């Protein structure tokens, strides 16, 4: 499987046109802009995303508060006793003649440029605050990679090494030298100061700075309009009263009565206290299937994300026999232009509640999921933890609130090759054996098709169970592109090998039993 480093784009759960629309409005002459805004307000359109985020007061305002997302991770770190569960690791192989001083200078410049990467969290009277340092303690650890076969285990150990949020630099960088022509760069950031979009920003700036410094030129990057602490200050001022109440009202109504439990057939009983031990099972779906899925999405005026999520919900319905399926999904949550170029924790989690009752046709299920997703995207500003608190749910130590499974679709990557100056760059694949949920389906669009990684909790599931899940998901994708108007109960999860196996072991399928029900019974007998 070939992968490329992340590009600075949101994952596909964000509506593609929101920032483009904001740019168009702000590019208008002042008089036309005022007229358009007045017209949109009369139509009841929420224009709060047009409000600019400015610098926070720098004196007399006390220490900098955490954003709501940072505060949630800080509390979780206090409860769990470690902060390795929320590490964001990345390992890049660099092939070619490395200009080491230019790379080290570029990395240091990124840390100096982004306050979030110089931030620690200090506690005063039980309240956490941001403490922004000068970055002089940031270092790049340089080592010889004497045993190339040990690279995967080195990456794994680095990825799960915990951060001390109060004392450590929350970015760690290691440069491993395998030879003059080959190096590996390990970058690990804590989620409290970074997110998936931030990895793209980091990589883009590293390329720009490295190439400039390698050529003996100064940094070409324009100054940042704000820093993450400015956003955190603005968020606490903006997300109050009417705005928060309006968004919370939506979520409390939408998620009223939601059952966070999902009765997937696990290989072991659920532990009394939630565990984070995880593994990944990787797979690839061909370009032809991706093309057909996109055509199906276009035909029914939905996105690829909505299509893939609908099939995921359908498979969860088949496995659990539940018709009310709650799936968590991350969103970039960068709806304001000022946040686009920042490294920081902006990402939010939304709950997509799919209704599969009444045995709808798959196209009808697509329509239901589309409505749910569009409404969720338009109410994405309120932090996930605020939604959980507003619902007044009974907390459980054994499972996450609101949902147990997640779905992610990464933006399309158009580049088959990525370069850092004269260097070829590729990601190093390794297992990051931590998972936050029972299961997460992570898909990435590439020129060669969809690359997938199914992350699962090893306290619950065996690898063979997950491999079967992936086969069934793949079979359903083929089924929906072949017969999108078919009722969901008639869409088959059997691949050709399983169908032959079923027909071999059973002479006939009872006419009164749907083949899928017989198949599931057959699997359960062998579990």
Protein Blocks (a to p, Z undefined) as FASTA:
>chain_A
ZZddddddddfkbcfklmmmmmmmmmpcfklmmmmmmmmmmnopafklmpccddddfehn
apadddfklmmmmmmmmmnopaklmcccdddddedjddfklmmmmmmmmmmmmmklmccc
ddeehiacddddehlmpccdddddfblmlmmmmmmmmmmpccdfklpccbdcddddfbfk
bccddddddfklgcfklmmmmmmmmmmmmmmmmnopacfbdcdfbdfklmmmmmmmmmgc
jlmmmmmmmmmmmmgoiafbdcddcfbdcdfbdcfbdcdddddddfklmmmmmmmmmmno
pafklmmmmmmmmmmmmmnopabdcdddddfklabfklmmpgcdfbccddddddfehiia
fklmmmmmmmmmmmmmmmmmbcfklmmmmnopacdfkbcehiabdcddddddfbfbdceh
jaccdddddddfbdfbfbdcdddddfkbccddddddfklbcfklmmmmmmmmmmmmmmmm
mmmmbcfklpcfbdfklmmmmmmmpmbacfkbcfklmmmmmmmmmZZ
